[in-house]
Amino acid sequence: MSSAREMRLRIRSVKNIAQVTKALETVSASNVRKAINALNAAKPYAEKAWKVLLHLARQPGHTSLHPLLNERHKVSNGLLLLVSGDRGLAGAYNMNIVRKALIFEQEQAVPFRYITIGKKGRDMLLRRRKNVIAEFSEFSVPPTYNEVSALGRMLIQEYMAGNVDQVYVAYTDFASMTRQTPVVQKLIPLTVDTQKSHRGSYNYAEQTKSVFTYEPDEAELFEEVITSFLSVYVYRAILTSVASEFASRMLAMHNATENADELSDLLTLEYNKARQSSITTELLDITAGAEALKTL
């Protein structure tokens, strides 16, 4: 059995860990709120840009407006933007999105190149000898649009240069504080889908009777809108992933704090039992000594 001193040190260590995990839980809760606010702030612009984009894409001959709308006849390779975290202590958050991306690659049966956001995803892919051509990390919390806008243009350049035939983004969609879902969505070529089954996402928009006047012309406007929208879509994917990461970390740290408190209570109970047993033994020794003196 451990000595009383060792048990006191262990109890103190467990309590210190509980304080750290409680602090991380509080910080994560604050960062979740920041990410959600940034996500809500970016949503109106993205929806308006998508509405104009849909209206342009519904016009006759829209496929000639921009090559990002045209499917290539032969798909020989792909590019996947993987959004993960820079740090751990977030439960299975990082592992889930990497596993989702790897399973998706196996299903496509074509080689993929990767661009990673976050050190954890980068490290996991490199350990599996995947072709990581670029990586970004250490964004602010939450990241600003200016920090990630160049990333959207980089994806477009890779596609336009013919280096890849399709571009996907793998991120974790934030549904609630207790539910985050890893998803992989096609980004380029951009497909226009107005099925009602996609209601609530950017792939769906109600038919509008609004009349649009385009200046200077549709082709030039399309170039600007589609580039901006793809950058905003990447920005949204990063924001919802950041919210998911901190929600996962908050839940993991909450569970860790509860476990540490329970362990501390158990150790304190054992310490008190050991201390009581020691005191009882000492009292018995004193009593036995006193009785022995009486017989002299």
VOFIRO-813989 format. One line per 8 residues: number of its first residue (from 1); their letters; for each residue z negated, y negated, x of N, C-alpha, C. Coordinates in steps of 0.02 Angstrom, whole numbers, plus 50000, padded with zeros to 5 digits. Layout:
% VOFIRO-813989
NUM) A) Z,Y,X,Z,Y,X,Z,Y,X  ...
END
This chain:
% VOFIRO-813989
1) MSSAREMR) 50000,50060,50042,50000,50000,50000,50000,49937,50044  50036,49887,50024,50040,49825,50062,49973,49790,50062  49960,49754,50116,49898,49717,50121,49899,49658,50073  49841,49629,50061,49836,49572,50015,49876,49513,50042  49876,49505,50107,49913,49449,50137,49988,49458,50127  50013,49518,50137,50084,49532,50127,50104,49521,50054  50061,49541,50008,50077,49532,49937,50077,49458,49918  50031,49419,49947,50032,49347,49933,50096,49314,49959
9) LRIRSVKN) 50117,49335,50018,50179,49308,50046,50239,49327,50004  50239,49388,49979,50295,49410,49937,50297,49372,49871  50239,49361,49842,50235,49322,49779,50260,49251,49790  50239,49221,49846,50261,49153,49861,50337,49151,49872  50365,49202,49905,50437,49204,49917,50476,49209,49852  50452,49252,49807,50486,49260,49743,50483,49196,49702  50427,49161,49703,50421,49098,49666,50467,49045,49695  50475,49044,49761,50521,48997,49792,50593,49010,49771
17) IAQVTKAL) 50612,49075,49768,50679,49093,49745,50690,49071,49673  50638,49079,49631,50643,49058,49561,50654,48982,49556  50623,48944,49600,50633,48872,49599,50704,48853,49618  50732,48889,49667,50801,48876,49689,50850,48893,49633  50843,48951,49602,50888,48972,49549,50882,48926,49488  50822,48902,49474,50813,48855,49419,50849,48790,49433  50846,48766,49496,50881,48705,49514,50956,48714,49509  50982,48772,49532,51054,48785,49527,51075,48790,49454
25) ETVSASNV) 51034,48817,49411,51050,48820,49340,51056,48750,49311  51010,48705,49329,51012,48637,49304,51074,48599,49328  51090,48607,49392,51150,48574,49421,51213,48601,49388  51217,48666,49377,51275,48696,49345,51285,48671,49274  51230,48664,49238,51234,48638,49169,51263,48567,49168  51242,48526,49217,51269,48458,49221,51343,48458,49238  51363,48502,49284,51434,48505,49304,51478,48532,49248  51451,48577,49208,51489,48603,49150,51506,48545,49103
33) RKAINALN) 51457,48504,49089,51468,48447,49043,51520,48399,49072  51517,48386,49138,51566,48342,49169,51637,48371,49163  51644,48436,49175,51710,48468,49172,51737,48467,49100  51694,48480,49052,51716,48480,48982,51738,48409,48961  51701,48358,48982,51720,48289,48966,51787,48272,48996  51798,48292,49059,51863,48279,49091,51919,48316,49057  51905,48378,49034,51955,48418,48999,51973,48385,48933  51924,48361,48896,51937,48327,48832,51975,48262,48843
41) AAKPYAEK) 51961,48227,48898,51995,48164,48912,52069,48175,48928  52085,48232,48960,52155,48245,48979,52196,48274,48921  52163,48300,48871,52198,48335,48817,52246,48290,48777  52227,48230,48756,52274,48190,48716,52340,48175,48751  52337,48158,48816,52399,48143,48852,52443,48205,48857  52412,48263,48871,52450,48325,48877,52484,48343,48811  52449,48333,48756,52477,48349,48690,52535,48303,48673  52529,48239,48690,52584,48192,48676,52645,48208,48719
49) AWKVLLHL) 52632,48224,48783,52688,48241,48827,52723,48304,48803  52684,48353,48780,52713,48415,48754,52753,48402,48690  52730,48356,48649,52765,48340,48587,52834,48311,48602  52838,48265,48649,52902,48236,48669,52946,48289,48701  52916,48331,48742,52953,48385,48775,52983,48433,48725  52945,48451,48675,52970,48495,48623,53028,48464,48585  53021,48400,48570,53073,48365,48532,53138,48364,48573  53132,48353,48637,53192,48354,48680,53221,48424,48684
57) ARQPGHTS) 53178,48474,48690,53202,48542,48699,53233,48571,48636  53218,48542,48579,53248,48566,48516,53317,48537,48504  53338,48490,48545,53403,48459,48535,53458,48507,48557  53516,48503,48527,53573,48546,48547,53589,48535,48621  53601,48589,48656,53618,48585,48727,53560,48567,48772  53499,48582,48749,53441,48563,48788,53437,48599,48855  53466,48659,48860,53461,48696,48922,53497,48662,48979  53543,48617,48963,53579,48581,49016,53540,48520,49040
65) LHPLLNER) 53484,48503,49005,53447,48444,49023,53408,48453,49088  53383,48514,49100,53343,48525,49160,53343,48599,49178  53350,48615,49244,53350,48686,49265,53283,48721,49255  53229,48684,49246,53165,48716,49235,53159,48750,49167  53209,48739,49124,53210,48772,49058,53251,48836,49059  53287,48850,49112,53334,48906,49113,53304,48967,49147  53306,49023,49112,53285,49086,49142,53337,49110,49191  53316,49135,49248,53363,49163,49296,53379,49234,49278
73) HKVSNGLL) 53442,49253,49288,53465,49319,49267,53430,49375,49305  53416,49364,49368,53383,49415,49408,53319,49386,49438  53264,49420,49424,53200,49399,49451,53182,49446,49508  53184,49419,49569,53170,49461,49628,53103,49446,49660  53072,49389,49643,53006,49374,49670,52972,49322,49625  52909,49314,49636,52871,49267,49594,52818,49230,49635  52792,49178,49605,52739,49138,49636,52682,49133,49586  52621,49145,49609,52563,49143,49565,52511,49094,49594
81) LLVSGDRG) 52494,49045,49554,52441,48998,49571,52375,49027,49546  52330,49044,49592,52266,49075,49574,52210,49024,49580  52175,49013,49525,52120,48964,49524,52054,49002,49525  52016,48994,49578,51951,49026,49584,51901,48973,49608  51842,48996,49631,51791,48950,49653,51784,48949,49728  51750,48897,49752,51736,48891,49824,51671,48928,49843  51629,48941,49794,51563,48970,49809,51549,49029,49762  51501,49068,49782,51480,49126,49742,51423,49108,49695
89) LAGAYNMN) 51379,49157,49684,51322,49150,49638,51345,49132,49567  51404,49157,49548,51431,49143,49481,51445,49207,49443  51406,49259,49456,51418,49322,49422,51484,49353,49443  51521,49377,49394,51585,49410,49408,51644,49363,49400  51632,49297,49399,51685,49248,49386,51744,49256,49434  51731,49254,49499,51785,49257,49548,51819,49325,49548  51780,49378,49545,51809,49445,49546,51854,49458,49485  51834,49432,49427,51873,49444,49366,51942,49413,49369
97) IVRKALIF) 51946,49351,49394,52012,49318,49395,52057,49347,49448  52028,49368,49505,52069,49400,49557,52093,49468,49532  52051,49506,49500,52072,49571,49473,52127,49562,49421  52121,49510,49379,52173,49496,49328,52239,49481,49362  52239,49441,49415,52300,49423,49450,52332,49484,49484  52292,49527,49514,52318,49586,49549,52348,49636,49500  52315,49646,49443,52342,49691,49392,52408,49663,49365  52411,49597,49355,52472,49566,49331,52529,49577,49380
105) EQEQAVPF) 52515,49569,49444,52567,49579,49495,52593,49650,49493  52549,49699,49485,52570,49769,49482,52615,49781,49422  52601,49749,49367,52641,49758,49306,52711,49728,49313  52718,49676,49354,52783,49643,49360,52831,49681,49406  52804,49720,49452,52845,49762,49497,52892,49721,49541  52875,49659,49556,52913,49618,49604,52862,49587,49651  52882,49573,49714,52835,49543,49761,52815,49472,49739  52753,49454,49753,52727,49389,49734,52702,49352,49795
113) RYITIGKK) 52712,49287,49794,52680,49242,49842,52624,49207,49804  52572,49187,49841,52513,49158,49810,52498,49089,49838  52478,49045,49793,52445,48982,49812,52376,48984,49781  52325,48975,49820,52257,48982,49795,52221,48915,49792  52180,48909,49741,52132,48854,49736,52063,48886,49737  52025,48872,49789,51959,48902,49796,51957,48953,49853  51903,48951,49892,51897,48995,49950,51887,49067,49931  51852,49080,49877,51837,49149,49858,51900,49188,49841
121) GRDMLLRR) 51944,49159,49802,52007,49192,49785,52050,49202,49846  52053,49151,49889,52092,49157,49951,52067,49215,49993  52002,49219,50004,51974,49271,50047,51987,49341,50018  51981,49348,49952,51993,49414,49922,52065,49435,49929  52111,49388,49921,52182,49405,49927,52200,49421,49999  52173,49384,50047,52188,49397,50117,52161,49465,50139  52103,49485,50112,52077,49551,50128,52122,49607,50102  52159,49592,50049,52207,49641,50022,52277,49631,50050
129) RKNVIAEF) 52283,49589,50101,52346,49577,50137,52401,49549,50091  52382,49504,50046,52430,49471,50003,52461,49411,50040  52520,49390,50017,52557,49336,50049,52533,49269,50020  52483,49240,50052,52456,49175,50031,52491,49121,50072  52532,49080,50039,52572,49030,50074,52537,48963,50079  52487,48951,50037,52451,48887,50039,52384,48896,50004  52335,48856,50024,52270,48859,49991,52240,48789,49988  52204,48776,49933,52171,48712,49923,52098,48726,49905
137) SEFSVPPT) 52054,48685,49930,51983,48695,49916,51946,48629,49922  51881,48633,49905,51836,48575,49912,51859,48515,49872  51883,48527,49810,51896,48471,49765,51830,48442,49742  51832,48380,49718,51772,48351,49688,51756,48385,49622  51696,48374,49596,51674,48406,49534,51660,48354,49482  51700,48351,49428,51763,48387,49420,51819,48353,49461  51873,48389,49475,51927,48358,49514,51963,48305,49473  51993,48258,49508,52032,48205,49475,52106,48226,49472
145) YNEVSALG) 52143,48193,49428,52214,48209,49422,52252,48194,49487  52232,48141,49521,52267,48123,49583,52258,48177,49636  52203,48213,49634,52191,48265,49684,52238,48324,49675  52256,48339,49613,52294,48401,49599,52366,48388,49577  52385,48325,49567,52453,48311,49543,52506,48335,49591  52492,48329,49657,52541,48351,49706,52552,48427,49703  52502,48463,49679,52509,48535,49674,52562,48555,49623  52565,48518,49567,52616,48532,49517,52686,48520,49545
153) RMLIQEYM) 52694,48466,49583,52760,48452,49613,52778,48505,49665  52728,48532,49699,52741,48585,49749,52767,48648,49715  52739,48665,49658,52763,48724,49620,52835,48714,49598  52851,48654,49574,52919,48639,49552,52968,48643,49611  52948,48617,49669,52991,48618,49727,53006,48690,49750  52955,48733,49747,52965,48803,49767,53016,48837,49721  53013,48820,49657,53060,48850,49609,53130,48820,49616  53134,48755,49623,53199,48722,49628,53235,48740,49693
161) AGNVDQVY) 53197,48753,49746,53227,48772,49810,53252,48844,49810  53237,48882,49758,53259,48952,49754,53214,49000,49792  53156,48977,49814,53110,49022,49850,53078,49073,49804  53069,49055,49740,53041,49100,49690,53081,49094,49626  53078,49146,49585,53115,49147,49522,53072,49135,49462  53007,49143,49469,52960,49130,49415,52895,49104,49445  52860,49062,49408,52796,49035,49430,52745,49047,49375  52688,49075,49394,52633,49089,49347,52570,49055,49372
169) VAYTDFAS) 52523,49045,49327,52458,49018,49345,52404,49064,49316  52357,49084,49359,52301,49127,49338,52238,49085,49341  52205,49079,49283,52144,49038,49280,52097,49068,49229  52038,49042,49224,51987,49066,49177,51980,49016,49121  51996,49037,49061,51994,48992,49003,51923,48987,48977  51900,48925,48968,51832,48913,48944,51833,48911,48868  51799,48960,48838,51794,48963,48765,51725,48937,48742  51673,48957,48776,51605,48934,48761,51562,48946,48822
177) MTRQTPVV) 51499,48927,48817,51454,48935,48874,51442,49008,48891  51454,49052,48843,51442,49124,48856,51506,49165,48856  51563,49133,48846,51626,49172,48845,51680,49135,48882  51703,49165,48937,51758,49139,48977,51807,49196,48990  51871,49183,48980,51921,49236,48982,51973,49223,49037  51981,49269,49084,52034,49261,49134,52102,49273,49104  52150,49229,49116,52217,49234,49087,52269,49219,49141  52329,49246,49130,52387,49230,49172,52442,49205,49126
185) QKLIPLTV) 52467,49145,49138,52518,49116,49095,52579,49094,49136  52636,49101,49105,52698,49081,49138,52704,49005,49136  52721,48977,49194,52727,48904,49200,52799,48882,49206  52837,48914,49250,52907,48898,49262,52947,48963,49265  53006,48967,49231,53036,48915,49189,52997,48905,49125  52996,48844,49102,52957,48825,49044,52993,48850,48981  52958,48890,48941,52987,48916,48880,52957,48879,48820  53000,48862,48773,52979,48827,48713,52970,48878,48658
193) DTQKSHRG) 52908,48885,48635,52892,48934,48583,52855,48898,48527  52883,48898,48468,52852,48863,48412,52823,48911,48361  52810,48973,48381,52780,49021,48335,52709,49000,48317  52691,49009,48255,52625,48988,48231,52570,49030,48262  52586,49087,48291,52536,49128,48324,52508,49094,48385  52543,49042,48410,52520,49006,48469,52485,48941,48450  52468,48933,48388,52436,48871,48367,52371,48860,48408  52361,48798,48427,52301,48782,48466,52315,48776,48539
201) SYNYAEQT) 52372,48802,48563,52389,48795,48633,52446,48745,48640  52465,48730,48701,52520,48683,48712,52587,48715,48697  52589,48781,48684,52652,48814,48668,52672,48804,48595  52630,48770,48558,52645,48762,48487,52636,48688,48467  52679,48665,48426,52672,48597,48398,52702,48596,48329  52671,48561,48283,52698,48556,48215,52765,48520,48217  52808,48540,48171,52871,48503,48164,52855,48432,48142  52888,48385,48174,52874,48315,48158,52936,48281,48130
209) KSVFTYEP) 52924,48234,48085,52979,48195,48057,52987,48128,48094  52950,48121,48148,52954,48058,48187,53023,48051,48218  53045,47989,48223,53109,47974,48254,53095,47947,48324  53125,47979,48375,53114,47959,48444,53175,47920,48469  53162,47867,48504,53215,47830,48538,53203,47836,48613  53252,47863,48649,53243,47877,48719,53279,47825,48762  53242,47798,48809,53271,47751,48856,53247,47771,48926  53291,47773,48976,53362,47755,48974,53405,47810,48943
217) DEAELFEE) 53390,47875,48956,53427,47928,48923,53384,47991,48924  53406,48042,48886,53365,48102,48879,53356,48139,48945  53409,48144,48985,53405,48182,49048,53355,48152,49096  53357,48086,49103,53311,48054,49150,53239,48057,49124  53231,48048,49059,53164,48053,49030,53137,48124,49036  53181,48173,49026,53161,48242,49030,53134,48258,49100  53167,48232,49151,53146,48243,49220,53074,48219,49230  53060,48159,49203,52993,48130,49212,52941,48167,49171
225) VITSFLSV) 52958,48182,49108,52909,48212,49062,52891,48283,49084  52942,48322,49102,52928,48392,49119,52887,48397,49184  52901,48353,49232,52862,48352,49294,52790,48333,49280  52781,48281,49240,52713,48259,49223,52676,48311,49184  52711,48343,49136,52676,48392,49095,52653,48452,49135  52696,48477,49180,52677,48534,49221,52618,48518,49266  52617,48456,49292,52559,48435,49332,52496,48431,49290  52502,48406,49229,52445,48402,49184,52422,48471,49164
233) YVYRAILT) 52469,48517,49155,52450,48585,49136,52410,48618,49192  52432,48609,49254,52395,48635,49311,52325,48603,49314  52323,48538,49302,52259,48502,49302,52212,48530,49248  52240,48544,49190,52199,48572,49136,52174,48642,49155  52216,48682,49187,52196,48749,49207,52138,48746,49257  52142,48697,49302,52088,48690,49352,52024,48667,49318  52029,48620,49271,51969,48595,49238,51935,48649,49196  51974,48688,49159,51943,48740,49118,51914,48795,49162
241) SVASEFAS) 51944,48806,49222,51916,48854,49269,51851,48829,49298  51848,48764,49313,51787,48735,49340,51730,48740,49288  51746,48725,49225,51696,48732,49173,51673,48805,49167  51720,48852,49171,51702,48922,49167,51659,48944,49226  51676,48919,49285,51638,48938,49345,51565,48916,49339  51555,48853,49320,51486,48828,49316,51448,48858,49257  51484,48874,49203,51451,48909,49148,51428,48979,49170  51471,49013,49207,51453,49079,49233,51394,49074,49282
249) RMLAMHNA) 51396,49022,49325,51341,49014,49373,51276,48995,49338  51281,48954,49286,51221,48935,49249,51189,48997,49217  51231,49040,49187,51204,49100,49156,51175,49148,49208  51211,49155,49265,51186,49200,49318,51120,49174,49346  51115,49109,49356,51053,49081,49383,50996,49084,49332  51013,49078,49268,50961,49084,49216,50933,49155,49217  50978,49205,49221,50954,49274,49224,50914,49287,49287  50937,49258,49343,50901,49268,49406,50831,49236,49403
257) TENADELS) 50826,49178,49371,50761,49146,49364,50714,49188,49322  50739,49215,49267,50697,49258,49224,50675,49321,49261  50721,49351,49299,50703,49410,49337,50651,49395,49391  50658,49337,49423,50610,49317,49475,50541,49305,49444  50540,49274,49385,50476,49262,49351,50443,49328,49332  50483,49375,49307,50455,49440,49289,50428,49477,49350  50466,49474,49406,50444,49507,49467,50381,49474,49494  50377,49408,49489,50317,49373,49511,50256,49394,49471
265) DLLTLEYN) 50265,49401,49405,50209,49422,49362,50187,49493,49380  50235,49538,49393,50218,49607,49411,50181,49609,49478  50206,49570,49526,50174,49569,49592,50104,49539,49587  50096,49487,49546,50030,49457,49537,49982,49507,49505  50007,49546,49457,49965,49597,49425,49944,49650,49476  49991,49672,49518,49974,49722,49569,49925,49693,49620  49935,49630,49637,49890,49598,49685,49820,49594,49656  49815,49575,49593,49748,49570,49561,49715,49638,49556
273) KARQSSIT) 49755,49690,49541,49726,49757,49538,49701,49780,49606  49742,49766,49658,49722,49786,49726,49659,49747,49748  49657,49683,49730,49600,49642,49748,49537,49665,49711  49545,49682,49647,49489,49707,49608,49464,49774,49636  49512,49816,49655,49492,49881,49683,49455,49871,49749  49477,49823,49790,49444,49810,49853,49373,49784,49842  49366,49739,49794,49300,49711,49779,49253,49766,49753  49280,49810,49710,49240,49865,49683,49217,49911,49739
281) TELLDITA) 49262,49926,49785,49245,49969,49842,49190,49938,49884  49195,49872,49896,49145,49837,49936,49077,49837,49900  49077,49828,49834,49015,49829,49796,48983,49898,49799  49025,49950,49793,48998,50018,49797,48967,50031,49866  49000,50006,49918,48972,50015,49985,48905,49979,49993  48902,49918,49965,48839,49880,49969,48784,49917,49930  48801,49940,49870,48752,49976,49828,48728,50039,49863  48775,50076,49892,48756,50137,49927,48712,50122,49987
289) GAEALKTL) 48726,50068,50021,48684,50048,50079,48615,50029,50057  48611,49993,50000,48546,49972,49975,48505,50032,49954  48535,50081,49921,48500,50142,49902,48477,50181,49962  48518,50181,50014,48498,50217,50074,48438,50185,50107  48433,50118,50105,48376,50084,50134,48312,50099,50097  48318,50110,50031,48258,50124,49991,48226,50191,50011  48268,50237,50033,48241,50304,50050,48209,50306,50118  48216,50253,50157,48186,50253,50223,48111,50241,50220
END
